[in-house]
């Protein structure tokens, strides 16, 4: 997929990161991360058009956060203690949907689960995206998540071969 095609897929994708070292922990470059998110959102948009997904955000912000920041967000938003891998905040009334991804947790879990970090990244982003698309945990969500994940894996495979 060309950069231009990926850029045209979603009206707005923004990646925020206040700690530059977090980008160094990511299993893909910042540019590839942005394009991966675009691919995932475009697949979700197609599925929404097919009636398989409740909604799809026009704007999405992906924030890379430290484990400490993630733990704070998790406590405030979910009432849970400690960091988690990804948190989802659906947008409303002109506000962008937001995902908060913790790269430190992503890497720990990759080792724990025996997954390649790129594969786990796609899984986490797809899971978070399904929540901002209106799903709660359910079989329908996991089916939709699998299809979105497949699009992300195909994108990374093509990008690796270029």
Secondary structure by P-SEA (a helix, b strand, c coil): ccaaaaaacccbbbbbbccaaaaaaccccaaaaaaaaaaaaaaaaaaaaaccccccccbbbbbbccaaaaaaaaaacccccccccbbbbbbcccbbbbbbbbaaaaaaaaaaacccaaaaaaaaaaaaaaaaacccccaaaaaaaaaaaaaaaaaaaaaaac
